[in-house]
């Protein structure tokens, strides 16, 4: 008997239309375009997908004569394909061609063209590099303000790559087993999300591998750190300040300052600002390039002056907001 595909309890669509399949995959993966390999021949596709915290898992089979998948550079996102059969891959800028027989990390700075097996399908896992960076910082017990860079072709991972595939298969199995009972308990959801993030940090080469080989700081996290972080991320778009954060946590401003210094190496004001800037960057990468786009995002991030927003943004990300918006535009034009 043919085994059920991953995430079969989370089926989103069965369709012969490339447009329908594309539209059901994209919210769980990264921006992409589809081309039929045999125009005129209908597909026989299926999409199973689920989100676990900030990590998305989607399994897709296109069927029919298959498709060609074009993806732009993923930039601040992380996306990984696990094709269930050898898959032809072409890197659009360099022209390099390869055959992916196992895990394939999508390029952050180069468009790609892929031809997944039409019947056996492919699993895609995606999240943001910001989420991976925050997860790493929580483990190390210190902030790492430089965005994490996944480097699939440089250096060695801390553990063998099969760890990543075993982990996503295990997570999919658990999700299918409990699907009949409704959404996973939040505690289980967080554990599964962290399992996937851990697998990426351990099973793939990246810019912080050296830091992970060092013993973590010998201290316990402050019991309010998780609440403070979650509360700020949930309310960052509101006109909140340091006193509001302290009041929500049930502590004084001075104690809040001590927690932020100990946990993230910044003041409460800097922590709130960094959260808002992270969301502003995500908004810029998703924005349509039109007059006033940067100013609107700056205002949404709580900035009254565009110049001050640009200064803080450059300090955090090494480029101006306009450059981020332009990089998104150029990526769209190349693809």
N, C-alpha and C positions, 0 to 999 in steps of 0.2 A: 504494500500500500504506500502511495506517495505521501511523504510527511507534509503536514500543513506548513505553509510559509510563515515566517516570523510575523508576529503581531496580527495573526489572523482574527483575533477577537476585536481588533480595532480597525476593521475594514472601512475605508472611506468611500471607495467607489470601484465599480467594475464597468469598464467602458471600452468602446472601439474608437473613441475620438481622442486624437492627440491633444486637442485643446482642453478637453475635460480632464484628462490625466495630468497634463501640465498644471492646470489650475488647482488640483487637489494636492499635488506634490509640493509646489513652491512655498506655501506657508510653513512647511516643515523642513525645508531644505535651504537652498540659496537661489538667487536669481538665475534663470536659465532659459534657453530656447530649445525647441524640438524640431527636428526635420525627419520626415519619413524616409527610410532607406529604400522603400519600394512604394513610390507614390501611386495612389489608387488602390492599394491593398489595405483593407481595414485592419486595425490593431485588435488585440484581444487582451486588454490591460487590466491591471488591478493595483490599487494603492492601499496599503495599510500604514497607519501613522498614529503617533501619540507623542505628547509633550510631557516630559518629566522635569519639573522645575524649569531651569533655563536650558535644558538639553532636549533636542528633538530627535526622534527616531522615525524613519520612514522607509518602508520596503516597497519597491515598485517593480512590476513586471509589465513590459509593454506588449509582448506578444506579436502576432502578425509577422511582418517582415522586419520588425525592429525599428529603432530610431537612432538618430545621432543627437547627442546632447551637447549643446554649447553653453559653457559657463564663463562669465567674466571673472577677473581677479576677485577673490573673496574679500580682500583687504582686511577689515577689522573683524571678520567672521572666521570661524573655524568650521570646515566641512570635510568629512572623510567618507569615502565610498568603500564598501566591501562587496565587490562583484562576486557573484557565485559561480562564475566561469571566467576564463581569461578575457580581458576587455582591451580593445585597441584604444590608445590614448595619443592625442597630438597636442603639443603645446604651441599655441597660435603665434606667439611672437618669435620664438626661437626656431620653430619648425621641427623641434625634436619629436620623435615618435617612439612609443614604447608599448609594451603589452603588460597590463596590470594583472598579475595573477593572485594578488592578495590585497591588502589594504592600500588605498590610494588617497593621499591627502591633497585636496584641491589647492592650487597655487594662490598665494596671497597677492601676487603681482603680475600674473600672466593668465590670459584666457586659455581655456582648455576645450578640447573636443573629444567626446567619448562615445563608444558604441557598445552599450551593455548587451549581454546575451538576451534575446527576446523572450525566452521561456524561463530561464533560471532566475532572472531578476538581479536586483542589487539593493543592498541596505545602505542608507545614508544617515550619518549621524552629524548633527550640527549644533553649534553653540557660538558664543562670542569669545574672542580672545580676552576681553575684559573679565568674563566669568571665570575663565581659566586662571587669569592673573590673580583675581581675588581668592580663588580656591587655594592657589599656591601660597599666597601671603598668609592665609589663615593657618595653613600647616606649618609654615616656617616661623610663625609668630612675629613677623615683621612685615611692614609694607614693602611692596616692590612696585614702584611707580612706573617703571618701564613696561610697556605692553609686552606680553609674552609672544615670542616668535616661534612657530612650529617650523622645524628645518628637516624635512623628511630625507633630504639627500646629503645632510651634513652631520658628521659625528655619529655616535651610537646612542641608542636609548639605554635607560637604566636597566630595564628588563626586556626579555624577548618580546617581539611584536605580537606573537600569538596571544599574549595576555589581553590585548585589546579586543580581538575577535571573541575569545572565550567569555569576556566580560559582557559584551553587548548581547551575545547569544543567551547568556545566563539571565540578564535583565529582561530580555524579550520573553523568555520562558516563564519567569515569575509573573510578568504582567499578563500573559495569556492565562496563567493558572488562576489568577485572582480576579479576572475581568468580570466574571459573573456576579461577584460581590460588590460591584460598583467601583468608583475611583479608589486608588490606593490611599491608605491612611497617610496623612502628611508626613509622619515620621518615616514610614516606609518609602514614600516618594523621595524624601531628602536622602535617605540611605542609597537608593538606586541611582539618583543623580550623582551623588558623590562617588559611587563606584565607577561610573562612566568617566567622570573627570579624573579620578585617580589613574584609571587605565591609560588615558591619553598622556598624562604627565609622566607615567612610568614606562609606557610602551612605545613612545615616539620620541625622536630627537627634538630638542628645543633649546631655546636660549638660556633657560634657567636650570638645565640639567646639573651643572656643577653645584648650584646651591642645594639641590635635592640630595646630593651625595654627602653633604655635610650633616652632622647630627642636628636635629631641631633644637631650638632654644629650650632649656630645661625650666619651663615655667608653665603654670596653668593659665588659661585664658580667663579674663575677668568674667564673672557670671552674667554681667549685663552687656557685654560686648556684642553678642549676637542680637539681642533685642534692639540695642541702639542702631546697629547697622541696618537691620530689617526695617525699623521705624523710619529712619532717614530715607532709605530707598523708596519706601511706600509714600512718603509725604514730601519728597524733594520739590515737587512742582507747586507746592503751596507756599505762602509767604511766611515760612517758619524761620526761627533764629535759634541761637544757643539756648536761651531760656526755655523755649518750647521743647527742645530735645531733652534738656535736663528734667523738665516737669513730666514729660512722657515716661522717662525712666525712673522717676521718683527719687531723684538725687539732686544735689546742688550743682551750681555751675562749676565750682572749683573741683568737685569730684568728677564731673563730666570731663573737664580738662585733663585730669589725671588719667582717666580711662583711655581717652583718645591718644594721649601721648604714649601710654604704655602699649596699646594695641596696634596703633597705626603710625605712630611717630609724627603726628600732626595735631594741630589745635582743632577744636570742634568746628570752628569757622572754615578751616582748610578742608576738613573731612566733608562737610556739607557742600563746599564749593566743588570738590573733586567729584562727588556723586553727580552734581548738576552738570559738570563739564562732560562726564562720561555719557550722560543721556543726551547732551547737546551734540556730541560727536556722532552718536547713533542716529540722531535726527538729521544731521548734515549728510550722512552717508545714504540716507533714504530719501532726501528732499529732491524735489524738482528744481533744476537750476533756473531761477527766475529772480528779477529784481526784488530786493527786500527779504530774500530767504534767510540770509545770515542775521539780519536785524531781528526778524521774527523769532528765530531760534534763540538769539541772545536774550530777548525779552522773556521768553518762556523759561529760560534758565535763571531768571531773576536779576539780569543786568540792565541798568538804566542807560549805560554808556557802552556803545559798541566797541570803542577803543579799549576799554578796560576788559571786556570779554575777550577781545583778540589777544591781549597781553597774557591773561591767565591761560587761555587756550594754548597759545604757543609754548608757554612754560611747561604745560602738562604733556602735550603731544608732539612738540618739535616742529609744528607747521601752523599756518594761520587757518582760521575757519574757511576762508575763501579757497585756500589750497585744497582742503578736504573736500569741499563741494566740487571743485574743478576736477579732482581725481575721480570722483564718482561719475562726472560727466564724460571724461575722457574714456573711462572704462566702458561706459555704455556705447560710445561711438565706435570703439574698437571692435565691439562684438555685435 
